[in-house]
Amino acid sequence: MSLNCDAALAIPIHLPVVSSIAYHNPRMRGSMNRREFSALLPMLVAAPALSTAARVPAPQTAALTKLVSGLYSPAPATASPTAPRISQHYILGLLPDNIRLEAHATHLVPGAPPEAIGHHKHSELWFMREGEAALMTAGVTRILKAGDMGVCIAGEDHTITNASKTEPASYFVVTVGLPE
């Protein structure tokens, strides 16, 4: 039997003929016994609950504040002065139309370990202030030098690390996109 899904695009679909005795077909091992049926009961009972759980939205993270025009000074560093990675956050909130904006500065000591590979709903822009950093985006690593800018489009894997074992590196990050 052939079905045409679209007159302009004729794709033959062959459907098997199902008879009323397929359930008792010897290749199907005959009818289901009580043991086989009872093994399915937990799944049958749990299916509606799982279906409902799948439709419940995930809990929202803390609400972001609406941003206003003005001056934003850096917050205190998020790590001890001897940590290999020190960040200072400037801003985190929502622009008009619920666009998330975040900015922070990061300082990496020589030989600092790379941050974990991540991907987000927002795009990220790195502005190198000093030193050199190895920025990996979508599987390609590039060396950013002071004055360079690197971009990672939303959804792409990325990581950044100090490219030098002897000199520090620092950069400014701006992230823009959908709230996480």
Sine and cosine of phi, psi and omega as CSV:
sin_phi,cos_phi,sin_psi,cos_psi,sin_omega,cos_omega
0.00,0.00,0.73,-0.68,0.01,-1.00
-0.88,-0.48,0.66,-0.76,0.07,-1.00
-0.88,-0.48,0.66,-0.75,0.09,-1.00
-0.97,-0.23,0.91,-0.41,-0.01,-1.00
-0.95,0.30,-0.52,0.85,-0.04,-1.00
-0.51,-0.86,0.70,-0.71,-0.04,-1.00
-0.88,0.48,-0.60,0.80,-0.01,-1.00
-0.97,0.24,-0.42,0.91,-0.03,-1.00
-0.84,-0.54,1.00,0.02,-0.07,-1.00
-1.00,0.09,0.97,-0.24,0.01,-1.00
-0.92,-0.40,0.91,-0.40,0.02,-1.00
-0.96,0.29,0.74,-0.67,0.06,-1.00
-0.88,-0.48,0.83,-0.56,-0.01,-1.00
-0.97,-0.22,0.90,-0.43,0.00,-1.00
-0.97,-0.22,0.68,-0.74,0.04,-1.00
-0.95,0.31,0.51,-0.86,0.05,-1.00
-0.99,0.11,0.81,-0.59,-0.02,-1.00
-0.96,-0.29,0.85,-0.53,0.03,-1.00
-0.99,-0.13,0.25,-0.97,-0.02,-1.00
-0.94,0.34,-0.21,0.98,-0.01,-1.00
-0.97,-0.23,0.20,0.98,0.00,-1.00
-0.89,0.46,-0.53,0.85,0.01,-1.00
-0.88,0.47,-0.54,0.84,-0.03,-1.00
-0.99,-0.17,0.25,0.97,0.01,-1.00
-0.88,0.47,0.74,-0.67,0.00,-1.00
-0.85,0.52,-0.51,0.86,0.04,-1.00
-0.92,0.39,-0.39,0.92,0.01,-1.00
-1.00,-0.03,0.13,0.99,0.03,-1.00
0.94,0.35,0.44,0.90,0.05,-1.00
0.98,0.21,-0.26,-0.97,-0.04,-1.00
-0.96,0.26,0.33,-0.94,-0.02,-1.00
-0.97,0.25,0.73,-0.69,0.03,-1.00
-1.00,0.01,0.08,-1.00,-0.06,-1.00
-0.89,0.46,-0.60,0.80,0.00,-1.00
-0.90,0.43,-0.71,0.70,0.03,-1.00
-0.90,0.44,-0.67,0.75,0.01,-1.00
-0.91,0.42,-0.69,0.73,-0.03,-1.00
-0.92,0.39,-0.46,0.89,0.06,-1.00
-0.92,0.39,-0.44,0.90,0.02,-1.00
-1.00,0.09,-0.33,0.95,-0.09,-1.00
-0.82,0.57,-0.73,0.68,0.00,-1.00
-0.84,0.54,-0.63,0.77,0.02,-1.00
-0.92,0.40,-0.66,0.75,0.00,-1.00
-0.91,0.42,-0.61,0.79,0.01,-1.00
-0.95,0.33,-0.64,0.77,-0.06,-1.00
-0.98,0.19,-0.37,0.93,-0.09,-1.00
-0.81,0.58,-0.75,0.67,0.01,-1.00
-0.88,0.48,-0.63,0.77,0.02,-1.00
-0.90,0.43,-0.67,0.74,0.02,-1.00
-0.91,0.42,-0.63,0.78,0.02,-1.00
-0.89,0.45,-0.68,0.74,0.02,-1.00
-0.91,0.40,-0.67,0.75,-0.01,-1.00
-0.89,0.46,-0.58,0.82,-0.01,-1.00
-0.93,0.38,-0.45,0.89,-0.02,-1.00
-1.00,0.06,-0.27,0.96,-0.01,-1.00
-0.96,0.26,0.81,-0.58,-0.02,-1.00
-0.92,0.39,0.50,-0.87,0.03,-1.00
-0.91,0.41,0.51,-0.86,0.02,-1.00
-0.88,0.47,0.62,-0.78,-0.01,-1.00
-0.98,0.21,0.56,-0.83,0.11,-0.99
-0.97,0.25,0.10,-0.99,-0.03,-1.00
-0.80,0.60,0.67,-0.74,-0.03,-1.00
-0.90,0.43,0.69,-0.73,0.05,-1.00
-1.00,0.08,0.57,-0.82,0.01,-1.00
-0.99,0.16,0.46,-0.89,0.10,-1.00
-0.96,0.28,0.76,-0.65,-0.02,-1.00
-0.99,0.10,0.47,-0.88,0.07,-1.00
-0.80,-0.60,0.36,-0.93,0.05,-1.00
-0.90,0.43,0.60,-0.80,0.02,-1.00
0.37,-0.93,-0.25,-0.97,-0.03,-1.00
-0.98,-0.18,0.73,-0.68,0.04,-1.00
-0.81,-0.58,0.92,-0.40,0.01,-1.00
-1.00,-0.01,0.41,-0.91,-0.01,-1.00
-0.93,0.37,0.58,-0.81,0.11,-0.99
-0.98,0.19,0.24,-0.97,0.06,-1.00
-0.85,0.52,0.43,-0.90,0.00,-1.00
-0.85,0.53,0.55,-0.84,-0.05,-1.00
-1.00,0.01,0.05,1.00,-0.03,-1.00
-0.60,-0.80,0.24,-0.97,0.02,-1.00
-0.92,0.39,0.42,-0.91,-0.01,-1.00
-0.87,0.50,-0.31,0.95,-0.01,-1.00
-0.99,-0.12,0.02,1.00,0.01,-1.00
-0.93,0.37,0.48,-0.88,0.00,-1.00
-0.95,0.32,-0.36,0.93,-0.01,-1.00
-0.72,-0.69,0.87,-0.49,-0.01,-1.00
-0.84,-0.55,0.82,-0.58,0.00,-1.00
-0.87,-0.49,0.55,-0.83,0.11,-0.99
-0.81,-0.58,0.86,-0.51,-0.02,-1.00
-1.00,0.04,0.67,-0.75,0.03,-1.00
-0.98,-0.21,-0.71,0.71,-0.15,-0.99
-0.40,-0.92,0.56,-0.83,0.12,-0.99
-0.43,-0.90,0.88,-0.48,-0.01,-1.00
0.00,-1.00,-0.24,-0.97,-0.05,-1.00
-0.93,-0.37,0.75,-0.66,0.16,-0.99
-0.99,0.12,0.12,-0.99,0.11,-0.99
-0.81,0.58,0.45,-0.89,-0.05,-1.00
0.92,0.38,0.39,0.92,0.05,-1.00
0.84,0.55,0.68,0.74,0.10,-1.00
-1.00,-0.07,0.83,-0.56,-0.02,-1.00
-0.98,0.19,0.71,-0.70,0.06,-1.00
-0.78,-0.63,0.74,-0.68,0.06,-1.00
-0.61,-0.79,0.59,-0.81,0.05,-1.00
-0.60,-0.80,0.66,-0.75,0.08,-1.00
-0.45,-0.89,0.35,-0.93,0.08,-1.00
-0.94,-0.34,0.63,-0.78,0.00,-1.00
-0.77,-0.64,0.66,-0.75,0.06,-1.00
-0.89,-0.46,0.78,-0.63,0.01,-1.00
-0.91,-0.41,0.78,-0.62,0.07,-1.00
-0.97,0.26,0.32,-0.95,0.06,-1.00
-0.84,0.54,0.72,-0.70,0.02,-1.00
0.96,0.28,0.22,0.98,0.01,-1.00
-0.86,0.51,0.63,-0.78,0.01,-1.00
-0.92,0.40,0.46,-0.89,0.01,-1.00
-0.94,0.35,0.45,-0.89,0.12,-0.99
-0.96,0.29,0.31,-0.95,0.01,-1.00
-0.90,0.43,0.56,-0.83,0.08,-1.00
-0.91,0.41,0.75,-0.66,-0.03,-1.00
-0.64,-0.76,0.16,-0.99,0.16,-0.99
-0.50,-0.87,0.52,-0.85,-0.14,-0.99
-0.66,-0.75,0.10,-0.99,0.09,-1.00
-0.99,0.15,-0.20,0.98,-0.01,-1.00
-0.96,-0.29,0.34,-0.94,0.11,-0.99
-1.00,-0.02,0.45,-0.89,0.00,-1.00
-0.81,-0.59,0.60,-0.80,0.06,-1.00
-0.81,-0.58,0.79,-0.61,0.03,-1.00
-0.94,-0.34,0.78,-0.63,0.07,-1.00
-0.92,-0.40,0.94,-0.35,-0.03,-1.00
-0.95,0.32,0.80,-0.60,0.02,-1.00
-0.99,-0.12,-0.67,0.74,0.02,-1.00
-0.48,-0.88,0.41,-0.91,0.05,-1.00
0.96,0.27,-0.34,-0.94,0.01,-1.00
-0.73,-0.68,0.62,-0.78,0.03,-1.00
-0.77,-0.64,0.56,-0.83,0.10,-1.00
-1.00,-0.10,0.92,-0.39,0.00,-1.00
-0.96,-0.28,0.87,-0.50,0.06,-1.00
-0.97,-0.25,0.84,-0.55,0.09,-1.00
-0.75,-0.66,0.76,-0.65,0.04,-1.00
0.78,0.62,0.60,0.80,0.07,-1.00
1.00,0.07,-0.04,1.00,-0.01,-1.00
-0.92,-0.39,0.80,-0.61,0.00,-1.00
-0.99,-0.17,0.73,-0.69,0.02,-1.00
-0.78,-0.63,0.54,-0.84,0.05,-1.00
-1.00,-0.09,0.85,-0.52,0.07,-1.00
-0.99,-0.16,0.73,-0.69,0.04,-1.00
-0.93,-0.37,0.27,-0.96,0.00,-1.00
-0.76,0.65,0.78,-0.62,-0.03,-1.00
0.99,-0.13,-0.29,0.96,0.01,-1.00
-0.99,0.15,0.35,-0.94,0.09,-1.00
-0.80,-0.59,0.70,-0.71,0.09,-1.00
-0.90,-0.43,0.53,-0.85,-0.03,-1.00
-0.76,-0.65,0.67,-0.74,0.13,-0.99
-0.81,-0.59,0.87,-0.49,-0.01,-1.00
-0.96,0.27,0.56,-0.83,-0.02,-1.00
-0.75,0.66,0.70,-0.72,0.07,-1.00
1.00,-0.03,-0.25,0.97,-0.01,-1.00
-1.00,0.06,0.59,-0.81,0.10,-1.00
-0.91,0.41,0.58,-0.81,0.02,-1.00
-0.38,-0.92,0.37,-0.93,0.14,-0.99
-0.35,-0.94,0.38,-0.92,0.02,-1.00
-0.65,-0.76,0.59,-0.81,0.02,-1.00
-0.51,-0.86,0.33,-0.94,0.06,-1.00
-0.93,0.38,0.79,-0.61,-0.02,-1.00
-0.99,0.14,-0.17,0.98,-0.06,-1.00
-0.94,-0.35,0.59,-0.81,0.09,-1.00
-1.00,-0.05,-0.11,0.99,-0.07,-1.00
-0.84,-0.54,-0.34,0.94,-0.06,-1.00
-0.87,-0.49,0.56,-0.83,0.06,-1.00
-0.96,0.27,0.28,-0.96,0.08,-1.00
-0.70,-0.72,0.58,-0.82,0.08,-1.00
-0.61,-0.79,0.52,-0.86,-0.04,-1.00
-0.50,-0.87,0.32,-0.95,0.05,-1.00
-0.93,-0.38,0.72,-0.69,-0.04,-1.00
-0.89,-0.46,0.71,-0.71,0.14,-0.99
-0.83,-0.56,0.78,-0.63,0.06,-1.00
-0.88,-0.47,0.68,-0.73,-0.03,-1.00
-0.64,-0.77,0.73,-0.69,0.06,-1.00
0.34,-0.94,-0.39,-0.92,-0.02,-1.00
-0.94,0.35,0.54,-0.84,0.09,-1.00
-0.88,0.47,0.58,-0.82,0.00,-1.00
-0.99,0.15,0.00,0.00,0.00,0.00
